[in-house]
Amino acid sequence: MKIRKDDNVKVIAGNSRGKTGKVLKVIPDKNRVIVEGANVVKRHQKPDRNNQQGGIIEKEAAIHISNVMLICSNCKKAVRVSRKRNEDGTTERICRSCNKAV
Ligand SMILES: [Zn+2]
């Protein structure tokens, strides 16, 4: 997974195309991410014990990882990244636009 929690990403496909937001959650099993404010769906909730009123709640739905792009913290563009393995075994993500670590 090239996207991590708290990354800023841009949505490049679907209803929320063009939106940017912070990654709230990564779901590696499904290759999906939840992005703050993107792909918001309305759910109709019936009143229950916890929620006396019921009504419509808005919630972000997961987006497939291929439909988002990482926003580089250096050049502020939606970019592709490559992985670089350091000598100490850690990996870094390198912005292919400005060649800096993201
Ligand atoms: Zn960059």
Backbone and ligand atoms as CSV (ligand in chain L), in Angstrom:
chain,resi,resn,atom,element,x,y,z
A,1,MET,N,N,0.848,-1.193,0.000
A,1,MET,CA,C,0.000,0.000,0.000
A,1,MET,C,C,0.885,1.246,0.000
A,2,LYS,N,N,0.643,2.109,-0.935
A,2,LYS,CA,C,1.438,3.332,-0.993
A,2,LYS,C,C,0.792,4.463,-0.211
A,3,ILE,N,N,-0.453,4.257,0.159
A,3,ILE,CA,C,-1.180,5.288,0.897
A,3,ILE,C,C,-1.239,4.891,2.367
A,4,ARG,N,N,-1.008,5.842,3.207
A,4,ARG,CA,C,-1.077,5.586,4.642
A,4,ARG,C,C,-2.088,6.508,5.298
A,5,LYS,N,N,-2.468,6.115,6.506
A,5,LYS,CA,C,-3.354,6.966,7.299
A,5,LYS,C,C,-2.716,8.342,7.474
A,6,ASP,N,N,-3.558,9.364,7.442
A,6,ASP,CA,C,-3.145,10.767,7.613
A,6,ASP,C,C,-2.442,11.366,6.398
A,7,ASP,N,N,-2.305,10.588,5.322
A,7,ASP,CA,C,-1.823,11.173,4.072
A,7,ASP,C,C,-2.886,12.115,3.512
A,8,ASN,N,N,-2.449,13.101,2.752
A,8,ASN,CA,C,-3.397,13.888,1.975
A,8,ASN,C,C,-3.460,13.311,0.572
A,9,VAL,N,N,-4.669,13.074,0.100
A,9,VAL,CA,C,-4.819,12.469,-1.217
A,9,VAL,C,C,-5.826,13.254,-2.044
A,10,LYS,N,N,-5.768,13.018,-3.346
A,10,LYS,CA,C,-6.738,13.586,-4.269
A,10,LYS,C,C,-7.520,12.440,-4.886
A,11,VAL,N,N,-8.825,12.615,-4.970
A,11,VAL,CA,C,-9.675,11.592,-5.588
A,11,VAL,C,C,-9.697,11.840,-7.088
A,12,ILE,N,N,-9.399,10.790,-7.867
A,12,ILE,CA,C,-9.276,10.996,-9.311
A,12,ILE,C,C,-10.372,10.322,-10.110
A,13,ALA,N,N,-11.296,9.640,-9.441
A,13,ALA,CA,C,-12.387,8.991,-10.166
A,13,ALA,C,C,-13.612,8.919,-9.272
A,14,GLY,N,N,-14.751,8.755,-9.907
A,14,GLY,CA,C,-15.989,8.592,-9.150
A,14,GLY,C,C,-16.668,9.916,-8.844
A,15,ASN,N,N,-17.656,9.861,-7.965
A,15,ASN,CA,C,-18.483,11.026,-7.660
A,15,ASN,C,C,-17.691,12.166,-7.046
A,16,SER,N,N,-16.657,11.831,-6.320
A,16,SER,CA,C,-15.910,12.857,-5.594
A,16,SER,C,C,-14.644,13.262,-6.322
A,17,ARG,N,N,-14.613,13.027,-7.640
A,17,ARG,CA,C,-13.422,13.343,-8.419
A,17,ARG,C,C,-12.973,14.785,-8.174
A,18,GLY,N,N,-11.687,14.981,-7.945
A,18,GLY,CA,C,-11.148,16.313,-7.752
A,18,GLY,C,C,-11.070,16.743,-6.303
A,19,LYS,N,N,-11.765,16.030,-5.448
A,19,LYS,CA,C,-11.728,16.374,-4.023
A,19,LYS,C,C,-10.407,15.955,-3.393
A,20,THR,N,N,-9.975,16.741,-2.442
A,20,THR,CA,C,-8.797,16.349,-1.690
A,20,THR,C,C,-9.172,16.224,-0.212
A,21,GLY,N,N,-8.460,15.366,0.468
A,21,GLY,CA,C,-8.743,15.184,1.885
A,21,GLY,C,C,-7.732,14.280,2.541
A,22,LYS,N,N,-7.895,14.162,3.835
A,22,LYS,CA,C,-6.982,13.346,4.624
A,22,LYS,C,C,-7.487,11.915,4.689
A,23,VAL,N,N,-6.569,10.975,4.629
A,23,VAL,CA,C,-6.949,9.568,4.749
A,23,VAL,C,C,-7.273,9.270,6.212
A,24,LEU,N,N,-8.515,8.858,6.438
A,24,LEU,CA,C,-8.952,8.552,7.802
A,24,LEU,C,C,-8.644,7.110,8.168
A,25,LYS,N,N,-8.707,6.249,7.149
A,25,LYS,CA,C,-8.545,4.834,7.428
A,25,LYS,C,C,-8.075,4.108,6.173
A,26,VAL,N,N,-7.212,3.140,6.348
A,26,VAL,CA,C,-6.763,2.307,5.235
A,26,VAL,C,C,-7.264,0.888,5.502
A,27,ILE,N,N,-7.833,0.288,4.469
A,27,ILE,CA,C,-8.325,-1.089,4.590
A,27,ILE,C,C,-7.509,-1.963,3.640
A,28,PRO,N,N,-6.356,-2.464,4.102
A,28,PRO,CA,C,-5.428,-3.173,3.203
A,28,PRO,C,C,-6.048,-4.407,2.544
A,29,ASP,N,N,-6.890,-5.124,3.263
A,29,ASP,CA,C,-7.506,-6.337,2.721
A,29,ASP,C,C,-8.276,-6.070,1.434
A,30,LYS,N,N,-8.904,-4.912,1.382
A,30,LYS,CA,C,-9.765,-4.591,0.243
A,30,LYS,C,C,-9.149,-3.553,-0.674
A,31,ASN,N,N,-7.922,-3.149,-0.388
A,31,ASN,CA,C,-7.262,-2.100,-1.169
A,31,ASN,C,C,-8.099,-0.835,-1.230
A,32,ARG,N,N,-8.681,-0.499,-0.112
A,32,ARG,CA,C,-9.527,0.687,-0.081
A,32,ARG,C,C,-9.096,1.640,1.022
A,33,VAL,N,N,-9.463,2.897,0.817
A,33,VAL,CA,C,-9.181,3.913,1.830
A,33,VAL,C,C,-10.437,4.732,2.080
A,34,ILE,N,N,-10.506,5.312,3.263
A,34,ILE,CA,C,-11.587,6.244,3.558
A,34,ILE,C,C,-10.974,7.631,3.659
A,35,VAL,N,N,-11.497,8.545,2.837
A,35,VAL,CA,C,-10.941,9.886,2.733
A,35,VAL,C,C,-11.943,10.884,3.303
A,36,GLU,N,N,-11.428,11.727,4.179
A,36,GLU,CA,C,-12.272,12.707,4.834
A,36,GLU,C,C,-13.025,13.562,3.819
A,37,GLY,N,N,-14.330,13.588,3.895
A,37,GLY,CA,C,-15.143,14.456,3.039
A,37,GLY,C,C,-15.359,13.970,1.624
A,38,ALA,N,N,-14.800,12.801,1.275
A,38,ALA,CA,C,-14.942,12.303,-0.089
A,38,ALA,C,C,-15.811,11.048,-0.115
A,39,ASN,N,N,-16.557,10.913,-1.191
A,39,ASN,CA,C,-17.434,9.752,-1.368
A,39,ASN,C,C,-18.433,9.622,-0.217
A,40,VAL,N,N,-18.985,10.755,0.161
A,40,VAL,CA,C,-19.937,10.760,1.278
A,40,VAL,C,C,-21.268,10.171,0.820
A,41,VAL,N,N,-21.749,9.241,1.566
A,41,VAL,CA,C,-23.050,8.649,1.259
A,41,VAL,C,C,-24.018,8.967,2.396
A,42,LYS,N,N,-25.279,9.114,2.007
A,42,LYS,CA,C,-26.306,9.356,3.014
A,42,LYS,C,C,-26.916,8.033,3.425
A,43,ARG,N,N,-27.019,7.840,4.674
A,43,ARG,CA,C,-27.667,6.640,5.180
A,43,ARG,C,C,-28.906,7.058,5.942
A,44,HIS,N,N,-29.977,6.377,5.655
A,44,HIS,CA,C,-31.210,6.665,6.387
A,44,HIS,C,C,-31.254,5.771,7.607
A,45,GLN,N,N,-31.332,6.416,8.719
A,45,GLN,CA,C,-31.277,5.672,9.965
A,45,GLN,C,C,-32.624,5.724,10.662
A,46,LYS,N,N,-33.106,4.563,10.994
A,46,LYS,CA,C,-34.363,4.522,11.751
A,46,LYS,C,C,-34.079,4.833,13.215
A,47,PRO,N,N,-35.047,5.429,13.871
A,47,PRO,CA,C,-34.839,5.698,15.306
A,47,PRO,C,C,-34.613,4.394,16.059
A,48,ASP,N,N,-33.689,4.406,16.967
A,48,ASP,CA,C,-33.500,3.234,17.819
A,48,ASP,C,C,-33.193,3.697,19.240
A,49,ARG,N,N,-32.806,2.788,20.051
A,49,ARG,CA,C,-32.596,3.121,21.455
A,49,ARG,C,C,-31.529,4.207,21.647
A,50,ASN,N,N,-30.464,4.111,20.843
A,50,ASN,CA,C,-29.372,5.058,21.003
A,50,ASN,C,C,-29.658,6.388,20.322
A,51,ASN,N,N,-30.419,6.317,19.277
A,51,ASN,CA,C,-30.678,7.498,18.467
A,51,ASN,C,C,-32.194,7.659,18.337
A,52,GLN,N,N,-32.744,8.460,19.214
A,52,GLN,CA,C,-34.199,8.564,19.313
A,52,GLN,C,C,-34.805,9.183,18.054
A,53,GLN,N,N,-34.066,10.065,17.433
A,53,GLN,CA,C,-34.628,10.812,16.316
A,53,GLN,C,C,-34.535,10.073,14.989
A,54,GLY,N,N,-33.479,9.342,14.824
A,54,GLY,CA,C,-33.258,8.746,13.508
A,54,GLY,C,C,-32.877,9.833,12.537
A,55,GLY,N,N,-33.125,9.613,11.268
A,55,GLY,CA,C,-32.825,10.648,10.282
A,55,GLY,C,C,-31.743,10.213,9.333
A,56,ILE,N,N,-31.163,11.205,8.666
A,56,ILE,CA,C,-30.173,10.893,7.633
A,56,ILE,C,C,-28.783,11.206,8.189
A,57,ILE,N,N,-27.919,10.235,8.142
A,57,ILE,CA,C,-26.551,10.518,8.551
A,57,ILE,C,C,-25.651,10.426,7.329
A,58,GLU,N,N,-24.624,11.265,7.325
A,58,GLU,CA,C,-23.687,11.252,6.208
A,58,GLU,C,C,-22.390,10.621,6.667
A,59,LYS,N,N,-21.872,9.755,5.817
A,59,LYS,CA,C,-20.704,9.001,6.216
A,59,LYS,C,C,-19.826,8.768,4.987
A,60,GLU,N,N,-18.516,8.814,5.191
A,60,GLU,CA,C,-17.621,8.561,4.072
A,60,GLU,C,C,-17.585,7.061,3.772
A,61,ALA,N,N,-17.725,6.735,2.491
A,61,ALA,CA,C,-17.589,5.345,2.068
A,61,ALA,C,C,-16.180,5.123,1.535
A,62,ALA,N,N,-15.728,3.886,1.611
A,62,ALA,CA,C,-14.370,3.565,1.183
A,62,ALA,C,C,-14.213,3.746,-0.327
A,63,ILE,N,N,-13.036,4.167,-0.727
A,63,ILE,CA,C,-12.707,4.373,-2.140
A,63,ILE,C,C,-11.567,3.425,-2.497
A,64,HIS,N,N,-11.619,2.863,-3.703
A,64,HIS,CA,C,-10.531,1.970,-4.100
A,64,HIS,C,C,-9.236,2.768,-4.243
A,65,ILE,N,N,-8.171,2.134,-3.829
A,65,ILE,CA,C,-6.871,2.799,-3.767
A,65,ILE,C,C,-6.420,3.333,-5.132
A,66,SER,N,N,-6.877,2.670,-6.209
A,66,SER,CA,C,-6.472,3.125,-7.540
A,66,SER,C,C,-7.197,4.413,-7.935
A,67,ASN,N,N,-8.183,4.800,-7.161
A,67,ASN,CA,C,-8.935,6.012,-7.481
A,67,ASN,C,C,-8.474,7.237,-6.705
A,68,VAL,N,N,-7.395,7.078,-5.955
A,68,VAL,CA,C,-6.836,8.233,-5.264
A,68,VAL,C,C,-5.353,8.365,-5.593
A,69,MET,N,N,-4.872,9.591,-5.514
A,69,MET,CA,C,-3.444,9.846,-5.699
A,69,MET,C,C,-2.928,10.594,-4.492
A,70,LEU,N,N,-1.719,10.271,-4.106
A,70,LEU,CA,C,-1.077,10.942,-2.987
A,70,LEU,C,C,-0.736,12.382,-3.364
A,71,ILE,N,N,-0.945,13.289,-2.438
A,71,ILE,CA,C,-0.501,14.666,-2.660
A,71,ILE,C,C,0.847,14.845,-1.982
A,72,CYS,N,N,1.817,15.232,-2.771
A,72,CYS,CA,C,3.173,15.390,-2.266
A,72,CYS,C,C,3.220,16.559,-1.292
A,73,SER,N,N,3.870,16.349,-0.141
A,73,SER,CA,C,3.931,17.417,0.854
A,73,SER,C,C,4.946,18.496,0.456
A,74,ASN,N,N,5.791,18.203,-0.506
A,74,ASN,CA,C,6.768,19.190,-0.959
A,74,ASN,C,C,6.232,20.048,-2.089
A,75,CYS,N,N,5.774,19.388,-3.156
A,75,CYS,CA,C,5.371,20.166,-4.334
A,75,CYS,C,C,3.858,20.364,-4.419
A,76,LYS,N,N,3.114,19.791,-3.461
A,76,LYS,CA,C,1.658,20.009,-3.342
A,76,LYS,C,C,0.866,19.534,-4.543
A,77,LYS,N,N,1.476,18.661,-5.341
A,77,LYS,CA,C,0.762,18.141,-6.495
A,77,LYS,C,C,0.316,16.706,-6.236
A,78,ALA,N,N,-0.729,16.271,-6.933
A,78,ALA,CA,C,-1.109,14.868,-6.879
A,78,ALA,C,C,-0.100,14.107,-7.714
A,79,VAL,N,N,0.615,13.191,-7.104
A,79,VAL,CA,C,1.766,12.589,-7.771
A,79,VAL,C,C,1.745,11.065,-7.674
A,80,ARG,N,N,2.519,10.469,-8.534
A,80,ARG,CA,C,2.854,9.063,-8.381
A,80,ARG,C,C,4.104,8.973,-7.526
A,81,VAL,N,N,4.200,7.921,-6.772
A,81,VAL,CA,C,5.385,7.756,-5.941
A,81,VAL,C,C,6.060,6.439,-6.266
A,82,SER,N,N,7.358,6.413,-6.051
A,82,SER,CA,C,8.064,5.141,-6.133
A,82,SER,C,C,8.622,4.837,-4.756
A,83,ARG,N,N,8.938,3.578,-4.553
A,83,ARG,CA,C,9.483,3.183,-3.258
A,83,ARG,C,C,10.984,3.078,-3.330
A,84,LYS,N,N,11.614,3.513,-2.269
A,84,LYS,CA,C,13.059,3.391,-2.203
A,84,LYS,C,C,13.422,2.704,-0.895
A,85,ARG,N,N,14.236,1.687,-1.008
A,85,ARG,CA,C,14.672,0.988,0.202
A,85,ARG,C,C,15.993,1.570,0.681
A,86,ASN,N,N,16.009,1.960,1.940
A,86,ASN,CA,C,17.241,2.521,2.505
A,86,ASN,C,C,18.148,1.412,3.006
A,87,GLU,N,N,19.375,1.783,3.281
A,87,GLU,CA,C,20.349,0.787,3.754
A,87,GLU,C,C,19.940,0.173,5.085
A,88,ASP,N,N,19.224,0.925,5.900
A,88,ASP,CA,C,18.795,0.394,7.192
A,88,ASP,C,C,17.519,-0.445,7.092
A,89,GLY,N,N,17.039,-0.679,5.880
A,89,GLY,CA,C,15.893,-1.571,5.705
A,89,GLY,C,C,14.540,-0.871,5.681
A,90,THR,N,N,14.514,0.405,6.024
A,90,THR,CA,C,13.239,1.123,5.953
A,90,THR,C,C,12.964,1.523,4.508
A,91,THR,N,N,11.716,1.744,4.214
A,91,THR,CA,C,11.394,2.198,2.861
A,91,THR,C,C,10.873,3.622,2.902
A,92,GLU,N,N,11.162,4.330,1.846
A,92,GLU,CA,C,10.700,5.698,1.698
A,92,GLU,C,C,9.884,5.792,0.435
A,93,ARG,N,N,8.965,6.723,0.430
A,93,ARG,CA,C,8.230,6.989,-0.802
A,93,ARG,C,C,8.824,8.238,-1.438
A,94,ILE,N,N,9.135,8.124,-2.709
A,94,ILE,CA,C,9.758,9.233,-3.422
A,94,ILE,C,C,8.757,9.799,-4.427
A,95,CYS,N,N,8.556,11.093,-4.342
A,95,CYS,CA,C,7.685,11.787,-5.284
A,95,CYS,C,C,8.330,11.767,-6.664
A,96,ARG,N,N,7.568,11.335,-7.668
A,96,ARG,CA,C,8.166,11.263,-9.001
A,96,ARG,C,C,8.165,12.602,-9.696
A,97,SER,N,N,7.561,13.584,-9.047
A,97,SER,CA,C,7.550,14.913,-9.629
A,97,SER,C,C,8.751,15.729,-9.155
A,98,CYS,N,N,8.990,15.754,-7.839
A,98,CYS,CA,C,10.091,16.572,-7.317
A,98,CYS,C,C,11.241,15.725,-6.759
A,99,ASN,N,N,11.073,14.388,-6.793
A,99,ASN,CA,C,12.132,13.467,-6.338
A,99,ASN,C,C,12.514,13.633,-4.874
A,100,LYS,N,N,11.585,14.128,-4.058
A,100,LYS,CA,C,11.845,14.202,-2.625
A,100,LYS,C,C,11.035,13.136,-1.903
A,101,ALA,N,N,11.494,12.786,-0.722
A,101,ALA,CA,C,10.752,11.812,0.079
A,101,ALA,C,C,9.434,12.418,0.525
A,102,VAL,N,N,8.385,11.630,0.417
A,102,VAL,CA,C,7.065,12.100,0.837
A,102,VAL,C,C,6.808,11.589,2.254
L,1,ZN,ZN,ZN,6.732,16.317,-4.966
